[in-house]
Amino acid sequence: MNLRQLRSLRAIYQQGSFAAAGDQIGLSHAAVSMQMHQLESTLGVELFDRSSRPVGLTAEGIRIAHIAGEVMDKLENIKQVAGGADTLGSISM
């Protein structure tokens, strides 16, 4: 599992399709699909219900997509803190 896969999963959840997710994050539909197959293999769980069109997230997929969103939000917080954007609690003398 890697951050690119989590970012793709979050984008699929937000956009509703692999193609739209790929457009959002700058990857091809095929690249997004490959990442999701790898993520499913790593986690040992089916994230998508592929029995219907369009493909939808399973209950586990939705839960994991929410967690992936939280992870991505935390990473953004880290970038903000590192860039000095987070001054909450700072003291000046």
Secondary structure as GFF3:
##gff-version 3
##sequence-region A 1 93
A	DSSP	alpha_helix	3	15	.	.	.	ID=ss1
A	DSSP	alpha_helix	18	25	.	.	.	ID=ss2
A	DSSP	alpha_helix	29	43	.	.	.	ID=ss3
A	DSSP	beta_strand	48	49	.	.	.	ID=ss4
A	DSSP	beta_strand	56	57	.	.	.	ID=ss5
A	DSSP	alpha_helix	59	82	.	.	.	ID=ss6
###
